Amino acid sequence: MEDLRAPYLLIAAPSLRDPNFEHSVVLMGRHTSEGAVGWIVNRVLEKRAVELLAEPFARAVHPLTPLHLGGPVSTDGLLVLFHGAVEGVAVEFQELAQGLRLSTTPAILSEVFREPPTRGPRGLLIHGYAGWGPGQLEREMEEGAWLVAPYEEELAFSPTVDGCWERGLALLGITPGALGLGPTRAN
């Protein structure tokens, strides 16, 4: 398989029953012959970020900012996945694709998360990530565990995770009801 060019969306196939990934939508940031890395965008912790962050970081984010569970691989800290430019503050970031950036710099919190999340997608505050070793994701794709959808900024950075998996399938022209799955659980 040729290297897939990130960003793209990895949609869990309806048959995927792994509890780490069932009904997940993963924003892929890298996929090469050396492996793949992405972040689940439709899983959030019950507590808001402001409840879990230490001071002064808790004051830097809007009280409604969710904390996303990016995947089963733990990280030492939080990641900020965002799109677009950040004005007026020096922020170190890694450019994953044009306009798609990843940062661990605390100064970015107030720039990306000062507004309520419902005011439009801007970024995701994430703990953890999804990672695959060389050839692992390709095997899972060949086995039918994953569907590939084009990067859709509105879906990847949606202010709500409810119905995200269904919207991801819809990008591919698939409806869970048409597959005989009946109603699906909320993400």
C-alpha positions as CSV (number, residue, x, y, z in Angstrom):
1,M,0.0,0.0,0.0
2,E,1.3,3.5,-0.8
3,D,1.7,5.9,2.0
4,L,-1.6,7.7,2.6
5,R,-1.3,11.4,2.7
6,A,-2.4,13.0,6.0
7,P,-4.6,14.5,7.0
8,Y,-7.5,12.1,6.3
9,L,-10.2,10.5,8.5
10,L,-10.1,6.9,9.5
11,I,-13.7,5.7,10.2
12,A,-14.2,2.5,12.3
13,A,-16.1,0.0,10.2
14,P,-19.4,-1.0,11.7
15,S,-17.9,-4.5,12.3
16,L,-15.0,-3.2,14.4
17,R,-15.7,-4.2,18.0
18,D,-12.4,-3.2,19.7
19,P,-13.6,-1.1,22.7
20,N,-10.7,1.3,22.1
21,F,-12.0,2.1,18.6
22,E,-15.6,1.0,18.2
23,H,-17.6,3.8,16.4
24,S,-14.5,6.0,16.4
25,V,-13.5,8.7,13.9
26,V,-9.7,9.2,13.9
27,L,-8.0,12.3,12.4
28,M,-4.8,10.9,10.9
29,G,-1.8,13.1,11.2
30,R,0.8,10.8,9.7
31,H,0.8,7.5,7.8
32,T,4.0,6.2,6.2
33,S,5.7,2.9,5.8
34,E,7.2,3.5,9.3
35,G,3.7,3.6,10.9
36,A,0.7,5.8,11.5
37,V,-0.4,8.3,14.2
38,G,-3.8,9.9,14.7
39,W,-6.3,11.1,17.3
40,I,-9.8,10.0,18.0
41,V,-11.9,13.1,17.6
42,N,-15.3,11.8,18.9
43,R,-14.4,10.7,22.4
44,V,-14.4,13.1,25.3
45,L,-14.0,12.7,29.0
46,E,-17.0,13.4,31.2
47,K,-15.2,16.1,33.1
48,R,-14.4,19.4,31.2
49,A,-10.8,20.4,30.7
50,V,-11.1,23.2,33.3
51,E,-11.9,20.6,36.0
52,L,-8.8,18.6,35.2
53,L,-6.2,21.2,34.4
54,A,-3.9,22.7,37.0
55,E,-3.7,26.4,37.6
56,P,-2.8,28.6,35.7
57,F,-3.8,26.5,32.7
58,A,-7.4,26.0,33.9
59,R,-8.0,29.8,33.7
60,A,-6.7,29.8,30.1
61,V,-9.5,27.7,28.7
62,H,-13.2,28.4,28.4
63,P,-15.2,26.5,31.0
64,L,-17.0,24.4,28.4
65,T,-13.9,23.2,26.6
66,P,-14.0,19.4,26.4
67,L,-10.9,17.2,26.9
68,H,-10.7,14.6,24.1
69,L,-9.5,11.1,24.6
70,G,-7.2,10.8,21.5
71,G,-6.5,7.1,21.8
72,P,-5.3,4.3,23.9
73,V,-1.7,5.3,23.9
74,S,-1.0,7.6,26.8
75,T,1.0,10.8,26.7
76,D,2.9,12.7,29.4
77,G,0.9,15.8,28.8
78,L,-1.9,17.3,26.8
79,L,-1.8,18.0,23.1
80,V,-3.5,20.8,21.2
81,L,-4.5,19.9,17.7
82,F,-5.6,23.0,15.8
83,H,-6.1,24.5,12.4
84,G,-5.2,27.9,11.1
85,A,-2.9,30.5,12.4
86,V,-2.5,31.7,16.0
87,E,-2.1,35.5,16.1
88,G,-0.2,37.5,18.7
89,V,1.6,34.7,20.6
90,A,4.8,32.8,20.0
91,V,3.7,29.1,19.8
92,E,5.9,26.2,18.9
93,F,4.0,23.7,16.8
94,Q,4.5,20.9,14.3
95,E,2.8,21.3,11.0
96,L,1.2,18.0,10.1
97,A,-0.4,19.2,6.9
98,Q,-1.1,22.6,5.5
99,G,-2.9,24.5,8.2
100,L,-3.2,21.4,10.5
101,R,-0.9,21.9,13.5
102,L,0.0,20.1,16.8
103,S,1.4,21.9,19.8
104,T,2.3,21.1,23.4
105,T,3.0,24.8,24.3
106,P,0.9,26.0,27.2
107,A,0.6,29.5,25.7
108,I,-1.6,28.1,23.0
109,L,-4.4,27.2,25.4
110,S,-5.8,30.8,25.8
111,E,-5.4,31.4,22.0
112,V,-7.3,28.3,20.9
113,F,-9.7,27.7,23.8
114,R,-10.8,31.1,25.1
115,E,-14.1,31.0,23.2
116,P,-16.9,28.6,23.9
117,P,-16.5,25.5,21.7
118,T,-19.9,26.1,20.1
119,R,-18.6,29.2,18.4
120,G,-17.1,27.1,15.7
121,P,-14.3,24.6,15.4
122,R,-10.8,25.8,16.1
123,G,-9.0,23.1,18.0
124,L,-9.0,20.0,20.2
125,L,-7.5,19.6,23.6
126,I,-6.4,16.0,23.6
127,H,-4.9,13.4,25.9
128,G,-3.5,10.3,24.3
129,Y,-3.2,9.2,20.7
130,A,-3.7,6.2,18.4
131,G,-0.6,4.7,16.9
132,W,0.1,1.8,14.6
133,G,3.5,0.1,13.8
134,P,4.8,-0.6,10.3
135,G,2.2,-2.4,8.3
136,Q,-0.3,-2.8,11.2
137,L,-2.9,-0.3,10.0
138,E,-2.6,-1.6,6.5
139,R,-3.4,-5.1,7.7
140,E,-6.4,-3.8,9.7
141,M,-7.6,-1.9,6.6
142,E,-7.3,-5.0,4.5
143,E,-9.3,-7.0,7.1
144,G,-12.1,-4.4,6.8
145,A,-11.7,-2.8,10.2
146,W,-11.3,0.7,8.9
147,L,-12.8,2.9,6.2
148,V,-10.8,5.9,4.8
149,A,-12.6,9.2,4.3
150,P,-11.2,12.5,3.0
151,Y,-10.2,15.1,5.6
152,E,-13.3,17.1,6.5
153,E,-12.4,20.0,8.8
154,E,-16.0,20.5,10.0
155,L,-16.2,16.9,11.1
156,A,-12.7,16.7,12.6
157,F,-13.1,19.9,14.7
158,S,-16.8,19.6,15.3
159,P,-17.9,21.3,18.6
160,T,-20.0,18.2,19.4
161,V,-19.1,14.6,19.2
162,D,-22.7,13.3,19.1
163,G,-23.4,11.6,15.8
164,C,-19.8,12.1,14.6
165,W,-19.3,8.4,13.6
166,E,-22.6,8.5,11.6
167,R,-21.5,11.7,9.9
168,G,-18.2,10.1,9.0
169,L,-19.9,7.2,7.4
170,A,-22.2,9.6,5.6
171,L,-19.1,11.1,3.9
172,L,-18.7,7.7,2.3
173,G,-22.3,7.4,1.4
174,I,-23.0,4.8,4.2
175,T,-25.8,4.9,6.7
176,P,-25.8,2.5,9.6
177,G,-29.5,1.8,9.2
178,A,-28.9,0.6,5.6
179,L,-26.4,-1.9,6.9
180,G,-29.0,-3.4,9.2
181,L,-27.3,-2.1,12.3
182,G,-30.4,-0.3,13.6
183,P,-29.9,2.6,16.0
184,T,-26.3,3.3,17.1
185,R,-25.1,4.5,20.5
186,A,-24.0,8.1,21.0
187,N,-20.3,8.6,20.7
